[in-house]
Amino acid sequence: MTGIRAVRRDVVLTPDPRRVIVKLFVPGEDAAVVRTRARALIDRVAHLDDEETGRLLRDTFDRFGARHRDLVGTFHHHYDLVRHRASGARDLSPTSRLLVGAYFTHEYAVESAALCNPSMVPHPDQTGLVDGQLRVAVSLRQIGEGHVSSIGFATAVLGPGHLLTVADRSGPLAVGQRLGVRHRRDLLVAGLAEEDCDNEVTATVLDALPDRYDEATFERVLGHLPPDLLSRSTGLGTLEQVRRTNAASYATAFPADSALHERVLWPTTPAESNGMEDARFVRFVDDSGPVYRATYTAYDGRSIATRALASADLRRFEMTPMRGPGARNKGIALFPRTVGGRHLALCRADGETIGLTELDGENRWRSPVGLHGPRDSWELIQVGNCGSPIETDAGWLVLTHGVGPMRRYAIGALLLDLHRPERVIGHLPGVLLSPDETDRDGYVPNVVYSCGGLVHDGELWLPYGASDTRVGFASLPLAALVAAMVQSPPAGG
């Protein structure tokens, strides 16, 4: 066993219940038996006199206006969503309409329950720094009421030396606006194949779609389906499946004047309705230049699905599904560049083993090659990665997590061959970071977990979630970690 350990730094991020977004609230639809009370509520608001309506609206803006961006626009939008319930919508004054919107709005604290599972990448803005500093973007899993997860951000500066400064996270939050996206036919093909949805309706749709298409083209193709196909017993069900599979791809963007820490990637599709979990960000570089990429787990309350996102600036994001046998289960981590022309990722398709998967010509992730399974006592339940591989002169550094007795999570490390990552050339004997008395208690006890670190100025920086309650930071010299690695035997040895 080696005595090397990551050193915990004094900076800690804790859940902040003041970080709130505004959401649509429809009384009755949050009950076990859904019975909307929207019409009755609108009628009651409509019967308020002008003086009371104005007073209530002014009071609402006084209480909440500074906590949110464009609350007027939000109230207008929420009124538009429910105005069909109003028997005399045309007779409502502009003030009454805004007040109706206010009654159909509520605040949601995105991290009221927990804050955890961070990853760290270089920030798009590196201005105003001194020698030895690096500004970083830290992604965060935020968990609020109902155990709904979203993706948030923090900004920090590393260096000089062991210094770490996290920027203030106050300010009104912004939920991205959904945008149209250029869909990919190959992903629709792969998605329908995974659902075993292959009949004359899907064949006709796929034959009519180009390789890249927008929403208008998609709807036009569906609108021209022959009635003879739609009248078949499976026709309408297939049409619903095609729409659901296509909707897995979307884009979202934030106001240009919003700061990174004010942006919240909030669940947008049915597959994400119960959360967007454990984003693993990486700065990917190829001949076309750098782009931020990440994988995350979409959860609908019953099943999980793996999603990918891409962004040039961490302001506009495109989300797409990941398909193929290598994309099953949680915990996929993309390599920061191609290796020998191959797009690679770490995965855990079987639920307990770290594997290596490759993207094929049809944008499906192939069956993985096994790299490392449960072996040491601290990881006998399962192993997985703690983010994207980090390129070093010695090889690809892979931070791992393992689960031991009492479901205790700890972090270790592997080293992969730089040119043939299928080969494990080294591993750390023992753990790099494990729960101590300062971070073992929380929402999910006895866990330290990371979704990705980076190297700056010879130091490995590792943000980590402590018991799914708070986020800490640790670091150690990269050279010392590599030196502590022991050579792994060849495969089969």
Buried (B, 14 or more C-beta within 10 A) or exposed (E): EBEBBBEBBEBBBEBBEEBBBBBBBBBEEEEEEEEBBBEEBBEEBBEBEEEEBBEBBEEBBEEBEEBBBBBEEBBBBBBEEBBEBBEEBEEBEEBBBBBBBBBBBBEBBBBBBBBBBBBBBBBBEEEEBEEEBBBBBBBBBBBBEEEBBBBBBBBBBBBEEEEBEBBEBEEBBBBBEBEEBEBBBBBBBBBBBBEEBEBBBBEBBBEBBEEEBEBEBBEEBBEEBEEEBBEEEBBEEBBEBBEBBBBBBBBBBBBEEBBBBBBBBBBBBEBBBBBBBBBBBBBBEEEEEBBBBBBBBBBBEEEBBBBBBBBEBBBBBBBBBBBBBBBBBBBBBBBBBBBEEEBBBBBBBBEBBBBBBBBBEEBBBBEBBBBBBBEBEBBBBBBBBBBBBBBBEBBBBBBBBBBBEEEBBBBBBBBBBBEEBBBBBBBBBBBBBBBEEEBBEBBBBBBBBBBBBBBBBEBBBBBBBBBBBBBBBBBBBBBEBBEBBEEBEEEEE
